[in-house]
């Protein structure tokens, strides 16, 4: 199998002429949205599929990012399938597109999933391109800022990152001797893939078998259904084995990436080294489909806020659709983006009050027995921190830095300066 992919960021498919493709020797079939089930699903895979928005079809007549699949060509060789893809003729109605979360939330912006019912698809506000949102305040943040000795305010941005697993996304589907659909795939979640295929194709799970051997790299990128559904469609139609393997180009243009975040952060500290307020305004770029955006937003905000003991915390976060390549699961699941912003701010707060950044962290980190204060307005009953290693970790780091200084002093290298010998970065003026 090879896939025809959209050259447009947002368009409606008016017609697909497959006559020339079907005349190519070796081409067995062409599949379009007319052959695909109407059932919407999420390519993201979780134990509770209701955690994710149902906004995806196996093949759709509306494309929402450059690279979205439009049609599938099945042939007896890769060369014939590629030739079949080139021979397809598609008529599009090009639609207005939106490329940043900031633009997507403006009044009158093009709607990426404006045709979806919010309740049925579990989308926060499709009429404003919002996949999901989070609003929470603990304590009195405004009063804490008013009384603060030092305030740091900054906007932090993180970019897309692709997993670049050595093994690209790939799947083989066939109908076995017992009449079951069998899918061999590079997946981190074979049992969840089975459930999703059952939902999409209206098959009982005992009529589906998903086999995943050793995965040649996943990192979250293979907690998705990106190949299994389309090869299953072809195998069920043709009753023959069908294989699809992404090229490296397709990995970058048609799979998923880490969510880009824009984080406006405001934080306050007292001269005694107490973190007194922490406020985040977060925009995450979901891309064209919701996938893991709900979980990434909630985990990224909640768990990063929970690391430091501060009674005044506020977060306003939105995961937003755009006409760009979908974002998905990636190591850290949102924490990498928010922790980058918060730890940068902690360094700035420490510098602002003239305190060593490690000492500032020691004074404000949560400890065993502390309440779990994150995005819930009240501590959860009986939910307290146990030992989680942050205090031990900082001691190990401090010990390594101190021993490094001793080694450099023993070597007569004191004149290089403390910043150089410990590997600490200098603050920009």
N, C-alpha and C positions, 0 to 999 in steps of 0.2 A: 504493500500500500504506500502511496504517496499522496500528499495533501496539497490542494490548491489553497493559497492563503490570500487574505485581503490586502490590496495595496492602499486601502483607504482607512482612515482612523474611525470613521463613522459613516455607514452607508446601508441602504436597503437593497437587497438582491432582488431585482425585478425578474430576471430570467437567467437560466443556465442552459446553454446549448452544448450537449455532449455528443452529438452525432459524429463529429470528426474524431473525437477521442475514441469512441467505440469502434471506429474503422481501423484503428492502429493494430497490427498483428500482436497478439499476446494480451491485449486489454480485455479483461473479463467483465468489469462492471464499473459504473460510476454512481456514487451515492451523493445525494444532496439533501437539503432540509426537507424535501418532500418524502424522503425515505426514513427520516429520523422520528423517534417517538416524541410526542408533545410534552412528556413529563419533564419538568424543570428539576434541576438538582444543583448541588454545589460540588465543584471539583475538590474542595477541601474535605478531608476525612477526619471525623472525630467519633468518639464512642456514641455521643448523642448527635445525630445528624441535624437536629433542630438547632444546634449551636450556630449553624452557618446559613446564609441566605440562599434560597433556591432561585437562582437567577440565570442558569446555564442550560442550554440544549445541546444535544450531541452534535447537531448541525443546525444552524439558525439562518433565518432569512434576513436578520439584521446583524451586521458586523460592527464591533465596537472598539477595535484597535487594529493597527497595522500588524498583520501576521495571524489574525484569527482565521481558523479553518473555514472554508466555504464548501469544499467538495472533496471527496476521497475517490481516488482511482485505484483499482485493484487489477494487477496484471501478473503474468507469469515470470516477469523479471523486473528488476529495479529500473532498467533503462526504458522498458515499455511503459511502466507506470509514470515515469517522469515525462515521457513523450505525451502520454495521455493528459497529464496535468497541463502541459503547454498548449494542447489542442482545445482545451475548454474555452468557451466564449461566454462571458458573463456581462450582463447589463446591470449597471448600478444606478441607484438614485443617491447621490452623495449628500450627506447630511452635515449640518454644523457640528463641530467637535469642540471639546474642552480638554485642556491638557494639564491644568494645575488645580489642586484642591481649592485654592483661594478663588480662582475664577469660577470653579464649578459651583460654589456656594452663593455666588452673586445672583440677585434677582434677574430672571430672564435668561439664565444660562441654558445652553443645550442640555437636555436630559438624557443621561446614559441609559437609564432603565425606567423611563417615565411611563412605559406601558405596563409595568408590574403593579400588582396589588400589594400594598405594604404588609398587610396581615398574612396573606397566603404565602408570599415569598419571604416573609420575615426580614424585610428591609426597613430600616428606621424611617427615613423620609425620602422615598424615591422622587418626589416632586421637587426636592432640593438637592438631589444627588448624595444624600447622606445615608451611608450604609448603617452606621450605628453611632451612638454618642454616649458620653459619660460626663456627668456633672456632680461634683461632690465638694463639700467643705467641712472640715473639722475645726472646731474652735472659732476664733474671730481673726481672720487673716488681716483685714483692714486695720484693726486696732493694733495688731502686732507690728505692722509696717509703720504705723504712726509713732510707735514707741521705740523703734529700732535704733541702735547705735550705728549700724552700717547696713546698706542695702546694695545688692548686686542685681542688675537687670540686663538680660541679653537674649538674643534670638539665636538658636542653634539649629542647624540643618544637617540631615544625613541623606545620603544618596542611595540609589539602587545598587544592589550587589547581586550577582548571579552565583548560584551554588557551584557551577562548573564541576560537577561530579565527573569522574573519569568515564563512567558508563552513562551514556545519554539515556533519556527515557525510551523505553522499548517494551513491546508486548506482542505476544502471539496468541491468537484465539483459534479454537477448533471445536468441533463437535466430536466427542469421544465415542467409543463403541457402545456405551450405554445411553447415548443420546444426550449427555450432559454438555453444557457449555464449559469448556476448560480454557482458562487464560493463564499463560505463563508470562510473568511480568517482573520488571525491576521496580519493586514497590516496598516501602517501609510498612505498609498496612494491608496485607492481603485479605484479612478477614473483613475489614471495612470496605475494601474494593468489592468483595463478593456481595455485601449487603447493598451497595450502591447500584451494582449491575442488576440485582434483583428488583430494586425500585424502578430503575429506568426502563427495563425490558419486561416488567411484570412477570418475573420468573420466581418460583420458590427457591430459597437458598440451597436446598438439597439437590437442585438441578444445575448448580454452578460450582465449579471448583477453580480456585485461584492458587497458583503455585508461584512462590517467590523463593528463588535460591539466594545465594549470597549477593547482596546488592552492592554494585560497584560505586558506592558513594550516594548519599541521600541528603543529609544535613537539613531535612525538612522539605526539600524540593520534591521528594517522592512520597510525601504524605498527601498526595493529590491523585485524582483520576484525570490523566491527560492523554493517555493512549489506549487504555483498556476499553473504554466505552465505544470508541469508533471501530476497533478491530472486532469487538463483540458483535456490533451491528452487522459488519460484513460477513462474519462467520455464520451468524444466524440466517442471513439471507442466502448465502452461497453454499452453505454446508461444506465448506472447504477451509483448510487452515489459511490464516491471513496474518501477516507480520507487518508491523510498523516500527520503525526505528528513527528517532529524531537525528537530524544532522547537528553538528555543533552550532551552526547558524541558527537552527530552530530552537536550540536550548536558550539562546540569548534573546530571540525575538518572539517566541511563542510558548514558552513555558511560564515560569514564575520567577520573581525576584524578592529580595528583602524589601519591606515597605520603606519608602522614603518618609521621613518625619520632618516637620517643622515645629519646633518647640520654643515658645516664648516663655522664658523662665524669670521669675522674680523671687529673690530669697533675702532673708534678713538674719542678722546675728547681733548678739550683745557683745560688749567689749570683754566680757568674761569668757567668751568662747561658746556661748549657747546659741544653737540654731533656733530662731524664734518664729520664723515663717517660711513657708515653701509653697509657691504657687506656679502651676503649669498651665499653659494654653497650648494644646497639642492638635495638629492637623496631620493625619496620615493619608497617604496617597494609595488608595485601594487598587487603582488601575480600573480596568474595564469590568471586572467581576469581583464579587465580595470575598470569595474564597475564605481565607483565614482572618480577614480584617477585623472581625468582631473580637476574637480571642486575642489577637496581637495587640489591639488597642487596650483592652482591659488588663491584660497581663503586663504590658509595657508600662502603663501608668500605675497600676496598683502596687506591683511588687517593688518598683523603684522607689515609690514614696514610702514604703514600709521600712526601708533600710535604716532611716535616721529617726531618732526620737525627737519629734517636734509636735507640739500639741495643736499648732495652727497650720493646716494643710488645705490646699484647694486645687482642684483640677477641673478643667473644661476641655474635653477631647472630642474630636469628630474624625471618623473614618469616612473618606469621601471618594465617590466614583469619579474617574476621569477616563478619557479615551486613549489610554496608554496600556502597555503590556501589564497583565494582572500581577499584583503582588501576592505573596503567599507565605507559607511557613519558612523560617530560616533560623538557624541556630540562635538561641537567645529569645526568640519569639517576642520581639518588641523591646526587650530589656536593654539590648545593646544600644538602641537609639536614645532611650530616655536616661539610662545610666550615664552615657556620654555627657548629656547636658547637666545632669545633677552633680556628677563628680567634678566637672569643669567649674560649676558654680561654687562648690565646696572649697576648691582651691582659691577662688577669687575672694570668697568670704574670709578665709583664713588670712590671706594677704592683706585684706582691707583692715583687719583689726590687729595685724602684726603678730599673728600666731603661726607656729609651725603647722602645716596642713595635716600631718599625721596626728599631732596632738588634738587638733580640732575634730578630726574624725573620731578619735578615741573618746572624746567628751560627749559626742552626740550619737554614736552608734547604738542601736538597740542591743539589749543584753538579755540573757536568760531570765525569764519571769516577767518581762515587759509585755504590755498589751500589744496585740496585733492592730496597729493603727495604720490604715491605708486609705481606701476610698469609702469605707463605711463610716457613717457619722458617729457610731458608738462602738466601743470594743465588743467583739463577738464573745459571747459567754463561753468561758472555759477555753478560749483560744489565746494562748500565751506562747511567746517565743521559747523554744528549747535551745539547746546548744546548736548553733549553726555555723560556727567556725570563723566568723569575721574577726573577733578579737584575737583569736590565735593566729589568724592569717596576718593581721597587721603587725603582731609581735615578730613573726618570722621575717617579714619584709624589713622591719626596723633593724632586726639583728643582722640581716644580710647587708644592709646599707652600712651599719656600724663596722662590721668586719671588713667591708671593702675599704673604708677609710683607713683602718689599721694597716691593711696590707700596703696601701699606697704610701702611708707614712713610713713603714718599715723599708720601703724601696726608695725613700728619699724624694718622693714626688709631691710633697705638700704644696709646693709653689704653683701647682696646676690649679689649685683652688677647689673648694668643697663641691661646687656645682659640677665641675668636670669629673672628678673622681667618683662621684656617686651616680652619675648618669642623670641627674635632675635637669630638667629644662629650665632655661631662664625665662622669667616673665617679660613679655614685650612691654616697653614703656607706654 
